[in-house]
Amino acid sequence: MKGVARELAFLLRDRGVLLFLVVALAASSVAVLLGVVEVAQQRATIAELLAADRAERQVVQAGQTDWGGAAYYTFHLTVDEPTNFAFAALGQRDVSPWKHRIRLLALEGQIYESDAGNPDFALIGRFDYAFVVSLLAPLLLILLLHDVRSSERAAGRYEWLSATSGRERSPWRMRSGLKVALLTGCLLFPLWIGGLASNSGAGVLASASLLTALHLLFWWGVCSLVDRCGWTSSVNLVAACGVWLLLAVIAPAAIQAAVDASIPLPDGGDIVLTQREAVNDAWDLPKEATMEPFVARHPEWEDHMEVTRPFEWKWYYAFQQVGDQKAEEISLAYRDGRQRRESLAGKLSWLSPPAWMERSLQRAARTDGRSALDYEDRVRQYHAELRAWYYPKLFPGLPFDQDRLAGVPEYSD
């Protein structure tokens, strides 16, 4: 223990070490703070939208006189609430929608027309804890460890220290271990504070802490291998930075390119275009052209398919659904492709520890691509519940009852 205390005191007198530790503490603190603020803003936005949605729905529904009008003019807000750990890894919440306002109309256009957050962040990435620990922390560790032995060689003390220590590796291992431990503590301390303030839970914080420690241990291994080559400090630094560039920048880009090339996706714009063309064309087609494909999907309404007037709500909502049916094939292909890309990228991320680290934190925070698809599924399920509630009133032509609008299904996250 005396040796550890002596080495620790020696490190804390090193201004270079202190500088890098302060940078790590500051970067982690700023990242956590920005994440906490962003999550708080998203929750405030959701609360405001929910309140406005309820108020608007009451006003709109109060003025309706039939089921079709009530379904047409009533919007329903769906949201994907951020988790209590989302502050650490905002992930796909910058590039995928986390709120939709939907109606009983064709769904595909409503899903893919929604806003997708700030495109600038999608391009450059968020400065969150996941970014700091996956990309910046390895660089700081390299700067701390690249000259542990080579500096002693340059100063002519390496042989003397090795001889007096009794074991050749022990002084370097202790010094390196203390630096890794101090850097890990500087990164984790703000995370724990942010996690406690956000009520993240001990389990997810312990998991994130373990991931952080494992990631830094990997880079400790890289630095140790480079340092054992006997090069000078400057060569060690260049070699270690080269490994970082390969694993943190080139490998993720290559993985993304390989995933995109191996799993082609249909153009998302084609989904909206196909659905819109089907809906717009329906106005000019014979009513039977709409009702036949609709009843093929909903045979329970076969006895209520007769349309005698130029416009009837049941015909209108039937061709809205037929629009979705015509876009269904390309929509399913698009969703299946995104799922397979997400799965393959997850498997290949083992080739890039920084990418694996970032994806792991996003998974813990439920801000990854899989979570975005899960939210989309919940929106589709809710829209199906709306159809299941309105159709038994629209197609048999039940008399409108204002009081029954209170029973419209509510979205729950």
ABEGO torsion letter per residue (X at the ends): XAAAAAAAAAAAABAAAAAAAAAAAAAAAAAAAAAAAAAAAAAAAAAAAAAAAAAAAAAAAAABABAAAAAAABBBBBBBBBBAAAAABAEAAAABBABBBBBABBAAAAAAABBAEBAAAAAAEBBBAAAAAAAAAAAAAAAAAAAAAAAAAAAGAAAAAAAAAGBAAAAAAAAAAAAAAAAAAAAAAAAAAAAAAAGAEAAAAAAAAAAAAAAAAAAAAAAAAAAAAGBBAAAAAAAAAAAAAAAAAAAAAAAAAAAAAABBBBBAAAAAAAAAAAAAAAAABBAAAAAAAAAAABAAAAAAABBABABBAAAAAAAAAAAAAAAAAAAAAAAAAAAAAAAAAAAAAAABAAAAAAAAAAAAAGABAAAAAAAAAAAAAAAAAAAAAAAAAAAAGBBBBAAAAAABBBBBX
